[in-house]
Amino acid sequence: MSGRHSLSFVELFRATPAKSALLTLAPLALALGQLWNSYVNGVSPVVSITFAVVMVGFSVVAMGHHAAEHRIHRLEAEYGPERV
């Protein structure tokens, strides 16, 4: 195993499908819903675009944290204290 192996989205979705979906699809759906709501109701696009950018940023950071958490759990399972 290489020291710089990054998990793909497919691996994360296979390992934890519900959590991965909540961290990727839900924020993106909220961002698109807010953009659509802003368009339909005539709200300033600055507000909805800012919200969408923040939600996409949240999704990216949350998935990075989720990938790191998954790698830690996998390493602990492979090299945990019971293996010593």
C-alpha positions as CSV (number, residue, x, y, z in Angstrom):
1,M,0.0,0.0,0.0
2,S,1.4,3.4,-1.0
3,G,1.8,6.1,1.6
4,R,-0.1,8.7,-0.5
5,H,-3.1,6.5,-1.6
6,S,-6.3,8.6,-1.8
7,L,-9.7,7.1,-1.6
8,S,-12.0,7.5,-4.5
9,F,-15.6,8.5,-4.2
10,V,-16.6,5.0,-5.3
11,E,-14.7,3.4,-2.4
12,L,-16.2,5.8,0.1
13,F,-19.7,5.2,-1.2
14,R,-19.2,1.5,-1.1
15,A,-17.9,1.6,2.5
16,T,-20.5,4.1,3.9
17,P,-23.2,4.9,1.4
18,A,-25.6,6.8,3.6
19,K,-23.0,9.1,5.2
20,S,-21.3,9.7,1.8
21,A,-24.6,10.6,0.2
22,L,-25.5,12.9,3.0
23,L,-22.2,14.7,2.8
24,T,-22.2,15.1,-1.0
25,L,-25.7,15.0,-2.4
26,A,-27.6,16.8,0.3
27,P,-25.5,20.0,0.3
28,L,-25.5,20.1,-3.5
29,A,-29.3,19.6,-3.5
30,L,-29.7,22.4,-1.0
31,A,-27.5,24.7,-3.1
32,L,-29.5,23.9,-6.3
33,G,-32.8,24.3,-4.4
34,Q,-31.7,27.7,-3.1
35,L,-30.6,28.9,-6.5
36,W,-34.0,27.8,-8.0
37,N,-35.9,29.4,-5.1
38,S,-34.0,32.6,-5.6
39,Y,-34.8,32.6,-9.3
40,V,-38.5,31.8,-8.8
41,N,-39.1,34.4,-6.0
42,G,-36.9,37.1,-7.5
43,V,-34.5,37.3,-4.6
44,S,-31.0,38.8,-5.2
45,P,-28.8,36.2,-6.9
46,V,-25.9,37.3,-4.7
47,V,-27.5,35.7,-1.6
48,S,-28.2,32.4,-3.3
49,I,-24.9,32.2,-5.1
50,T,-23.1,32.9,-1.8
51,F,-25.1,30.2,-0.2
52,A,-24.4,27.7,-3.0
53,V,-20.7,28.4,-2.9
54,V,-20.7,27.9,0.9
55,M,-22.6,24.6,0.6
56,V,-20.2,23.3,-2.1
57,G,-17.3,24.3,0.1
58,F,-18.9,22.5,3.0
59,S,-19.3,19.4,0.9
60,V,-15.7,19.3,-0.2
61,V,-14.4,19.8,3.3
62,A,-16.8,17.3,4.8
63,M,-15.9,14.6,2.3
64,G,-12.2,15.2,2.9
65,H,-12.8,14.7,6.6
66,H,-14.9,11.6,5.9
67,A,-12.2,10.1,3.7
68,A,-9.6,10.8,6.5
69,E,-11.9,9.2,9.1
70,H,-12.4,6.1,6.8
71,R,-8.6,5.8,6.3
72,I,-8.0,5.9,10.1
73,H,-10.6,3.3,10.8
74,R,-9.2,1.1,8.1
75,L,-5.6,1.5,9.5
76,E,-6.8,0.8,13.0
77,A,-8.5,-2.4,11.8
78,E,-5.4,-3.5,10.0
79,Y,-2.7,-2.4,12.5
80,G,-4.8,-2.0,15.7
81,P,-3.7,-2.9,19.3
82,E,-5.1,-6.4,19.0
83,R,-2.7,-7.1,16.1
84,V,0.4,-6.4,18.2
